[in-house]
Amino acid sequence: MNQHPLYHHINEIVDLEEEEFQDIINYFKPIYRKKHQFIIEAGNDVNFEFFVIKGCLKSSVFDEGGKEHIIQFAMENWWITDYNAFLHQEKAKLNIDCLEDCHLLAISYQQKEEISINNPKMERFWSKKTKTGHAALQNRILSLIKDSAKERYESLTESYPELIQRVPKKYIASFLGVSRETLSRL
């Protein structure tokens, strides 16, 4: 039985045969980055979407005052890129950097399209992942609007306890939209 993390990740959504996976994995390029290295920098082209095999990353943007705002984290079995730039083949607005040494699989937009044409199961897989991602983003926005800082923190620790242990508190505070001092009180 195939032990590849991507194989298991895909098979959580669609039933993929071993032979189909062998065709699909050939489209992915392994990428290794050290802690603090960027995989995407604002202003640059966004050529790939990344699947995290090992490591933790953060996606962020800096406001005009130089304050960093965390948009997303990504750990093992998560996907990350600057999706708007990736989809529209525009310059990145986000920075994505490694919080730990990372092993990633990179795939281009054209390669995703080709896989989807050649294997309808993968079209269903990416459709489901996109819908799940949109729902998560909607929930995050609603939480930022309606929940207290304490409620946002409790929800994050309940949903992703491992993330809290792996990510520096200043980044957790930024993700939650609170100061580091407020996070300490929580």
CORKANOR-V440425 format. One record per pair of residues at least 6 apart in sequence whose ideal C-beta (glycine too) atoms are under 8 Angstrom apart, sorted by the first residue. I is the first residue (numbers start at 1). J is the second residue. If there is no record, write none. Layout:
BEGIN
i:I j:J
i:I j:J
END
This chain:
BEGIN
i:2 j:8
i:2 j:18
i:2 j:21
i:4 j:21
i:4 j:25
i:5 j:53
i:5 j:76
i:5 j:77
i:6 j:21
i:6 j:25
i:6 j:28
i:6 j:51
i:6 j:53
i:6 j:105
i:7 j:16
i:7 j:18
i:7 j:21
i:7 j:25
i:9 j:51
i:9 j:77
i:10 j:16
i:10 j:21
i:10 j:24
i:10 j:122
i:10 j:125
i:13 j:124
i:13 j:125
i:13 j:128
i:13 j:129
i:14 j:121
i:14 j:122
i:14 j:124
i:14 j:125
i:14 j:128
i:15 j:121
i:16 j:24
i:16 j:121
i:20 j:119
i:20 j:121
i:23 j:118
i:23 j:119
i:24 j:115
i:24 j:119
i:24 j:122
i:27 j:107
i:27 j:111
i:27 j:112
i:27 j:114
i:27 j:115
i:28 j:51
i:28 j:105
i:28 j:106
i:28 j:107
i:28 j:111
i:29 j:48
i:29 j:105
i:29 j:106
i:29 j:107
i:30 j:103
i:30 j:104
i:30 j:105
i:30 j:106
i:31 j:39
i:31 j:48
i:31 j:50
i:31 j:102
i:31 j:103
i:31 j:104
i:31 j:105
i:31 j:106
i:32 j:101
i:32 j:102
i:32 j:103
i:32 j:104
i:33 j:39
i:33 j:55
i:33 j:98
i:33 j:101
i:33 j:102
i:33 j:104
i:34 j:98
i:34 j:101
i:35 j:98
i:35 j:99
i:35 j:100
i:35 j:101
i:36 j:97
i:36 j:98
i:37 j:97
i:37 j:98
i:38 j:95
i:38 j:96
i:38 j:97
i:38 j:98
i:39 j:48
i:39 j:50
i:39 j:57
i:39 j:96
i:39 j:97
i:39 j:98
i:39 j:102
i:39 j:104
i:40 j:46
i:40 j:81
i:40 j:82
i:40 j:85
i:40 j:92
i:40 j:94
i:40 j:95
i:40 j:96
i:41 j:92
i:41 j:95
i:42 j:61
i:42 j:62
i:42 j:91
i:42 j:92
i:42 j:93
i:42 j:94
i:42 j:95
i:43 j:91
i:43 j:92
i:44 j:91
i:44 j:92
i:45 j:85
i:45 j:89
i:45 j:91
i:45 j:92
i:46 j:81
i:46 j:82
i:46 j:85
i:46 j:86
i:46 j:89
i:46 j:90
i:46 j:91
i:46 j:92
i:47 j:108
i:47 j:109
i:48 j:81
i:48 j:86
i:48 j:106
i:48 j:107
i:48 j:108
i:49 j:79
i:49 j:80
i:49 j:81
i:49 j:83
i:49 j:86
i:49 j:106
i:49 j:107
i:49 j:108
i:49 j:109
i:49 j:112
i:50 j:57
i:50 j:74
i:50 j:79
i:50 j:80
i:50 j:81
i:50 j:96
i:50 j:104
i:50 j:105
i:50 j:106
i:51 j:77
i:51 j:78
i:51 j:79
i:51 j:104
i:51 j:105
i:51 j:107
i:52 j:74
i:52 j:75
i:52 j:76
i:52 j:77
i:52 j:78
i:52 j:79
i:52 j:80
i:52 j:102
i:52 j:103
i:52 j:104
i:53 j:76
i:53 j:103
i:53 j:104
i:53 j:105
i:54 j:76
i:54 j:101
i:54 j:102
i:54 j:103
i:55 j:75
i:55 j:76
i:55 j:98
i:55 j:99
i:55 j:100
i:55 j:101
i:55 j:102
i:55 j:103
i:55 j:104
i:56 j:73
i:56 j:74
i:56 j:75
i:56 j:98
i:56 j:99
i:56 j:100
i:56 j:102
i:56 j:163
i:56 j:166
i:56 j:167
i:57 j:73
i:57 j:74
i:57 j:80
i:57 j:96
i:57 j:97
i:57 j:98
i:57 j:99
i:57 j:102
i:58 j:70
i:58 j:72
i:58 j:73
i:58 j:74
i:58 j:96
i:58 j:97
i:58 j:99
i:58 j:167
i:58 j:171
i:59 j:70
i:59 j:71
i:59 j:72
i:59 j:73
i:59 j:74
i:59 j:80
i:59 j:82
i:59 j:94
i:59 j:95
i:59 j:96
i:60 j:68
i:60 j:69
i:60 j:70
i:60 j:71
i:60 j:94
i:60 j:95
i:60 j:96
i:60 j:97
i:60 j:174
i:61 j:68
i:61 j:69
i:61 j:71
i:61 j:93
i:61 j:94
i:61 j:95
i:62 j:68
i:62 j:69
i:62 j:95
i:63 j:69
i:68 j:174
i:69 j:174
i:70 j:171
i:70 j:174
i:70 j:175
i:71 j:94
i:72 j:80
i:73 j:99
i:73 j:160
i:73 j:163
i:73 j:167
i:73 j:171
i:73 j:175
i:74 j:80
i:75 j:160
i:75 j:162
i:75 j:163
i:75 j:166
i:79 j:129
i:79 j:133
i:80 j:96
i:81 j:96
i:82 j:92
i:82 j:93
i:82 j:94
i:82 j:96
i:84 j:90
i:84 j:93
i:85 j:91
i:85 j:92
i:85 j:93
i:85 j:94
i:86 j:109
i:87 j:109
i:89 j:109
i:99 j:166
i:99 j:167
i:99 j:168
i:99 j:171
i:100 j:166
i:107 j:115
i:112 j:126
i:115 j:122
i:116 j:122
i:116 j:123
i:116 j:126
i:143 j:151
i:143 j:152
i:143 j:155
i:144 j:152
i:144 j:177
i:147 j:155
i:149 j:176
i:149 j:177
i:149 j:178
i:149 j:182
i:149 j:183
i:149 j:186
i:150 j:186
i:152 j:176
i:152 j:177
i:152 j:178
i:153 j:176
i:153 j:178
i:153 j:183
i:153 j:186
i:156 j:163
i:156 j:164
i:156 j:172
i:156 j:175
i:156 j:176
i:157 j:164
i:163 j:172
i:164 j:172
i:169 j:180
i:169 j:183
i:169 j:184
i:170 j:180
i:172 j:183
i:173 j:179
i:173 j:180
i:173 j:182
i:173 j:183
i:176 j:183
i:178 j:186
END
